[in-house]
Amino acid sequence: MNQNKEKENAEKRKNAPLSNSEALSFFFIPIGFAKINRWENTDFNQSEIERFKKFGFERKIKQASEMRIFGMIFYISVAIILAYLLN
């Protein structure tokens, strides 16, 4: 009985969607930043995606990738709109 519960919980975690805060972090920070003093990558989102891969969270990996793309599109759109308005 205990093993069934563990398998059921593992399957739930595997198929769980991103939380709102996770989705927002992937949307608003779609790319990584480096520390200025060392140029060491401190990309939180990339480490989260690696964690998702490690534990087999396929749904979260897919949603995170989508949110990063949407975030990049958002920032490009804002830049285009600002460039148009300032000219």
C-alpha positions as CSV (number, residue, x, y, z in Angstrom):
1,M,0.0,0.0,0.0
2,N,2.8,2.4,0.9
3,Q,4.6,1.8,-2.4
4,N,1.4,2.5,-4.4
5,K,1.1,5.8,-2.5
6,E,4.7,6.7,-3.3
7,K,4.3,5.8,-7.0
8,E,1.1,7.8,-7.1
9,N,2.7,10.9,-5.5
10,A,5.7,10.6,-7.8
11,E,3.4,10.5,-10.8
12,K,1.5,13.6,-9.5
13,R,4.7,15.5,-9.1
14,K,5.9,14.4,-12.6
15,N,2.7,15.8,-14.2
16,A,2.2,18.9,-12.1
17,P,2.1,22.2,-13.9
18,L,4.4,25.1,-13.1
19,S,3.3,27.2,-10.2
20,N,2.4,30.8,-10.9
21,S,5.6,32.1,-9.3
22,E,7.7,29.7,-11.4
23,A,5.9,30.7,-14.6
24,L,6.4,34.4,-13.8
25,S,10.1,33.9,-13.2
26,F,10.5,32.2,-16.6
27,F,8.4,34.9,-18.3
28,F,10.0,38.0,-16.8
29,I,13.6,36.7,-16.7
30,P,13.8,34.6,-19.9
31,I,17.6,34.8,-20.3
32,G,20.4,34.4,-17.8
33,F,22.6,37.1,-16.4
34,A,26.3,36.8,-15.5
35,K,28.0,38.2,-12.4
36,I,29.9,41.3,-13.5
37,N,33.0,40.5,-11.5
38,R,33.5,36.9,-12.6
39,W,31.3,36.5,-15.7
40,E,30.0,33.4,-14.0
41,N,26.5,32.4,-15.1
42,T,23.9,32.8,-12.3
43,D,20.9,31.8,-14.3
44,F,18.3,30.6,-11.8
45,N,15.9,29.5,-14.6
46,Q,18.5,27.2,-16.2
47,S,19.3,25.5,-12.9
48,E,15.5,25.0,-12.4
49,I,15.2,23.4,-15.9
50,E,18.1,21.1,-15.1
51,R,16.4,20.2,-11.8
52,F,13.2,19.5,-13.8
53,K,15.2,17.2,-16.1
54,K,16.8,15.4,-13.2
55,F,13.5,14.5,-11.7
56,G,11.7,13.9,-15.0
57,F,9.2,16.8,-14.8
58,E,8.4,16.8,-18.5
59,R,5.4,19.0,-18.3
60,K,7.3,21.7,-16.3
61,I,10.2,21.6,-18.8
62,K,7.7,22.2,-21.7
63,Q,5.9,25.0,-19.9
64,A,9.1,26.6,-18.8
65,S,10.4,26.7,-22.4
66,E,7.2,28.2,-23.6
67,M,7.2,30.9,-20.9
68,R,10.8,31.8,-21.8
69,I,9.8,32.2,-25.4
70,F,6.8,34.3,-24.5
71,G,9.0,36.4,-22.3
72,M,11.5,37.0,-25.1
73,I,8.6,37.9,-27.5
74,F,7.2,40.3,-24.8
75,Y,10.5,42.1,-24.4
76,I,11.2,42.3,-28.1
77,S,7.6,43.7,-28.6
78,V,8.2,46.3,-25.9
79,A,11.5,47.4,-27.5
80,I,9.9,47.7,-30.9
81,I,7.0,49.8,-29.5
82,L,9.4,52.0,-27.6
83,A,11.6,52.5,-30.6
84,Y,8.5,53.4,-32.7
85,L,7.2,55.8,-30.1
86,L,10.5,57.5,-29.6
87,N,11.1,58.2,-33.3
